[in-house]
């Protein structure tokens, strides 16, 4: 078999499995009984559709300044956002973990839990450290996502 015959057979095969534009236009879409009875259910969304943001974001933004927050305030922020279902469990864990208030840490006797920090800058530093140390993609994405959450809360002030 020469190459031109092989090429012709491949093209014939492709045309059989992929109908041309004219053949596609002739095809019909079969609607279910419920779609035929109520056309509004299958109507395309209008341009006037709006996305509403959960009010929890505004409530937590009103209660916290992420540029000057204590670890306990960040834990509270994380819990509120997670319980409202607007952040994932992994993001909740990342935000909630505050080593200085962990009773098992060596510095449990100190009052670090009352120190105010800029958590946006802190997560920026963590992201830079992950990149410098050759962290994997998921660690970088986690740091960027947490920064985005904190920046969004800060933007609602």
N, C-alpha and C positions, 0 to 999 in steps of 0.2 A: 504494500500500500504506500502510495507516495504521500508527501506532506500536504499537497493541495486537497486530496480526497479526505484526509484526516481533518484538515481545517474545515472543510465543508460539512462533515459529519458532526463536528463539535458545534458549529454554528446552528445546524438543524436541531441538535439536542438542546442548546440554549434557548432557541425560539420556542420549542415545545414546553419547556419548564417555565419560561418567563414570557407570558403573553405580551404582545406588542401593545402600543397605546390604543389602537383602534379596538383590539380585543378587550382591553381593560375597560374602555368606555361602554362596551356592550354588556359587561357584567352587571348584575343587579344585586342589591343588598336586601336581604330578607329581614323584615322587621318582625319582632315578636308581637303577640296579640296585645300585650300591655302597651307597647310602643305605638301601635296603630290606634289604640283607643285614646291615649292621652299624649298628644304630640309635645306638650310642654315639658314632659319628663326628659325628652331627648333633645330639647332645644339647646343650642349652643349658648354659653354664658355671654351676657351682654358686656359691653365695654364699661358699663356703670358698676359692675361688680367691684366690691371693695374688700380688702383684707383688713380685718380688725386685729389689733395687737391686744393681747391680754392685758387687762388692767393691773395685773400683778406687777408688771414692770414699773408702772408709774408709782405704785404704792411703795415698792422697795427703794426706788430712786429717791422718793421723798424722805425716807427714813435713814439713808446712809450717804456718806460722802466717801466713795471708794478711793479718793486721793488722800484721805486722812481717816482711815478706819482701823479699828482694833481687830485682832483675830476673831474675837467673839462676834463682832458685828458681821464679819465676812461669813462665819459659820451660819449665823441667822439668815443672812441674805441667801446663801446657798440652799438652806432648808426650805425657805419660803418659795424660791423659784422651782426647786425640785418637787415639792409637795403640790404646787400648782400645775406641774407637768410641762413646764416651759424649758427646762434643761434636762439633759440625760443624767442617768445615774453616775456614769463615769465623770461627767463635769461636776456633779455634786460632790463626789468623793475628792476630786482634785481641789475644788474650792474649800471644802470643809476641813481638809487635813492641815492642821496648824501645829507643827511640832512643838512650839514653845508652850502650848497649853496642854500638851499630852502628859498625863500624870506619870507615865513611864519614862519620860525624858529626864536627863541629868539635871536640867535647869528647872525642875518643878518647884523649887523653893523661891525662885525669882518671880518678879511680877511682870514678865514679858507680855502677858496676855492683855495688859492695859496700854502697851505702847501703840501709838498710831503710826500707820505706814501708808505709803502710796502703793496700793496693790496693783495698779496698772503698770507702774515702773518696775515693781517687783516681778511681775509675770513677764515683762519685757526682758529683764535681766535673766530670768530662767530660760526663756526662749533662746537668747543669745548664747548662754552657757551650753544648752543642748546642741546648738549648731556647732559651736567651737569644739565640743567634745566628740563630735561625730555621731550624735544621737540618731535614732531611726526616724523615719517619716512620721510615724504615729505620735512620737513624743513631740515633734515640732508642731504637728497639727493640733495636738491637745493644748499646747502652750498658746498657740495663736487663737484657738477657739475660746479659751478662758479670757484672754486679753479682749477679745471681741465682746464677750458677755459684759465684762467690767466697763469697757468703753461705752457700750450701749446704755448701761445703767447710768454712767456718768453724763451721757449726752441728754438724758431726760431731766436733769436738774433744772 
